[in-house]
């Protein structure tokens, strides 16, 4: 089997996926984490796991689903660890990621930050990575109908948050 | 409906800006290949090292504090006063006891006290070894506690500690032909000694 760590990945089955999926995977992880450095680490780790695991699908779209699912789990782990770690030190403020971009719509950024982690994952998979609902569901380990409900619920919340922020801005 | 479309358009436009903000590094693919070649992520491990070191430090600190508190509770650097006596809060075991108000014999037996605890919360104490073993039936209200297993009377006074020499008043001990006697917590004994309370060994 071609999963030995001594063989050269450039000649292996995974190399086309590194080229083809790597950038999209990085952008997704970076947008979820707002930290490109950690995003790159996570994408590298996801590919290492894909390479080492005998259960990794070797064809599309199975590979992409598997990789994105691994990334979603690693992002969750990272966020959980970060929360736990900074929860131990309540007097220290959580440092902002070194290179979070100030681009985009600030109201939308705030509204997205108020979604639950699962809703945020679903929205980013659907609208950032342009995945179909069936892909969103497969990546998150849900049925496509559940993924659809999750995205719709997130959109309702975004609409409400944005409307409220408009009202607050109007008052001030 | 148009507000749905507007919201989606606004969201997509925002996410498109994020897309552009997070341009993949030029060397991303080669770094992924390098990570795959190594089969591990040393950089990530290094990034986690301060957190792991702090967590390990915290664990060591807690362990040292626990040991210190336990040490102080047990008398610090003072010399032990006599044989090891278990804490009153140690696990308590039921032992075979005589009914309340029975008459006791006043013979005497000496020997090394042996004991074992059972998973059902009982303990067996006996004198002697091998076929000379004799199960002990204690006066009413006696209990065993802790490690080393120690026997206390109904007022909490220490009577004996397993592994030490004891002199006990009472009586019994005659072998019962071919039959095991039923003694709480003990099995396979054919002899039993009914220990008398408030008995102290006469000076030799």
Interface residues (C-beta under 8 A of the other chain):
Chain A: X5 X8 X9 X10 X14 X15 X18 X19 X22 X23 X26 X27 X30 X31 X36 X39 X40 X41 X43 X44 X45 X47 X48 X51 X52 X81 X85 X101 X103 X104 X105 X108 X109 X112 X123 X124 X127 X128 X155 X158 X159 X162
Chain B: X3 X4 X7 X8 X10 X11 X12 X13 X14 X15 X17 X18 X19 X20 X21 X22 X24 X25 X28 X29 X31 X32 X33 X35 X36 X37 X38 X39 X40 X41 X43 X44 X47 X51
